[in-house]
Amino acid sequence: KNPDIVYATMWEQRQGPWENGAWAGTNGGIFKSTNGGTTWRQLTNGLPTEGIVQADIAVAPSDGNRIYATVANPTTVRIYRSDDAGENWTQATTDNRPAGRIGGGDLPVPAVNPKNKDAVIIASTVSYRSEDGGRTWVALRGAPGGDDYQRPWINPDTPNIIALASDQGAIVSVNNGETWSSWYNQAT
């Protein structure tokens, strides 16, 4: 709602020219600007103290103070939540299932219901949904079967319409995830 407030996640990543030459540094983090990106400061209070390898965030459209983040340090991936625009973070859940990495190793990606700050979806090999601010999770869609969801989208006007982009294409639900289209009959 305020165009001067901008968030960014940054991390070190390098792929060498040789097979399996991946390298990930630990100088990543979540950053915030309150002046449209002119200056930035790292948000740290409540996030891992070991170096952050990778992070992904989603700001609740209905309440800019609510932010969800998936954060990886060298040993774990956890889901965090901030209720004060990133100043303080708490681990949202102890359930490790929604924090699982996507098949190729990417972090699970959060998306917040545009009309309900407590409803969040995490896209991953199995995508999960929470209706209580990230405390508890239920499977929304996923494996077995090779599903590898990369990005969720929730319709801003009609949040019952959800799309999940996967390696195979996109699937759509018009009833809040109760049933889904098939990627086999779409030109995606």
N, C-alpha and C positions, 0 to 999 in steps of 0.2 A: 504493500500500500504506500510505502515511502520509497521513491526511486533512488534516493541517496543511500539506502541500506542495501548492501550487496554482500553475498556470501560466496566463498570459493573454497574448494578442496584442492589441495595440491600434494603431489608426492613425487618421489624420484623413481624413475623407471628407465631401464635401458635394455634393449635387445641387441646382443652382439651379432656379428655377421656369421658366427659359427652356430652349429646346432645346439639348442638348449642353452644359449648364452644369456639367459635371463638374469637380471640383477635388479634388486629393489632396495633402495636406501631407506633410512629411517628418519628422514628430516621432513616428513610430510605433516599435514595438519589441516585444521579447519580455520579459515580466516574470515574476518569481517571488516567491511568498510562502511563508515557512516557518512562519507562524503563522495559517493558516486564512484569510488574506486581510486581516488587520488592517493589515499594512504590506507594501509591495511594493518591489522593486528591479529595475532594468532589467539584463538579461543582455546583455553587449556583447563579451566577449573572443572575437575571431575572426569576429564578424559584420561586415557592411559598416560602414565608417566614415562613408560618405555617409548621409544620412537614410533611414531605412526608411519606405517608402511603405505596405507591407502585409506581413503574415507569417501563416503557418499552421503549427501544430505537431501532432505525434503522439508520445506517450510510449509506449514499449514496455511492454505489460502484464507481460511476463515479467522485465523488468529496468528499474526506474524510473530508472536512470542513463542509459539510452539514449533520446535524443530526436532526432527528425527534424524539420526545419523547411524550409519553402519561404519564401524571403525576397526581397522586391522592393525595390530602391532605385530612384532615378530612371532608371537606365540598364539594369539587368539584373534577371533573376530567377535565383536559384541555390538549390540544395539543400544544406543544411547538416546536420551530425550532431554531437551531443554524446554523449560516453561518461561524463561526470561530472555528470549532472543539471543541465546547462546552464551550468556554470561556464566551460567552454571549448568552442568550436565550430570545426569544420573544414569546408571545402567537401567534400561527400561525393563529388562526381563532376565531371568536366569535360564530360560528355555533356549538351548543352543540350536534347535532346529531352524528357526528363521534366519539365523546368522550364518548358515552354511554357504560356502562359496558356490558361485555358478560354475558349471562344468569345466570351463576353461581356466578357472581360478579367479575370475572377477568377483568383486564384492556384490552381495545382494543389494538391490536398488529399491529404496522406499518411495512410496507415493501416498500423499495424504488426501483423504476425501475432502473435496473443496468446501463442503458444508458442515463437516463434523471433524474437529481437530483430534478426536479420540479414535477415529477410524483410519487405519493405515494398512497398506498392502506392501509386502516385501516380495519383489520378483527374484526368483532364484531357480535352481533345478526343480524344487518344489516351491511354489509361491504360497505365502501365508497371509492371513488377515488377522488384525487385532481390532477389536471394537472398544477396548478399554485403555487406550493410550499406550499400547505396547506391552502391557503386563502379561496378557495371555494371548495365545496364538492358535489358530486352527488352519489346517491345510485348505487352500483355496483351489489349487490346480497344480498338477505336476506328475513327476515320475512315479512309477516306472514307465518307460516307454521312450526315453530319449529326449524328453522335454528339457529345455534349457532356456528359461525365460530371462530375457535381458533387460526389459524395460516395461513398467506398467504405466497405464494412462487411465485416468478417471475423468469422465465427462464433467466439465465445470458446472453445467446447468442441470444435468440429470445424472447424479452420481451412481445410479444403478447401472449405467452403461460403462463397462470396463473393457479395456483392450490390453492384451499382453503380447508383446513382441517376443518371438522365440527364434531359435536357429532355423526352424522350418517355415516361419512366416508369422502371421498374426492371428490371434483368436479373439473373439468378441463375445461378451456376455451383456445381455440387456436386462438381466434380472439379478444384479448384484452377485454374480458368480455362481448362481444355482445351476445354470446350464451354459454351455459354451458352443460357439460355432466351431467348425473344423477348418484347419488350415489347408486341407486337401481341395476344397472347392472355392478357393479365393485366389485371385491373381496377385499374390503378394511377393 
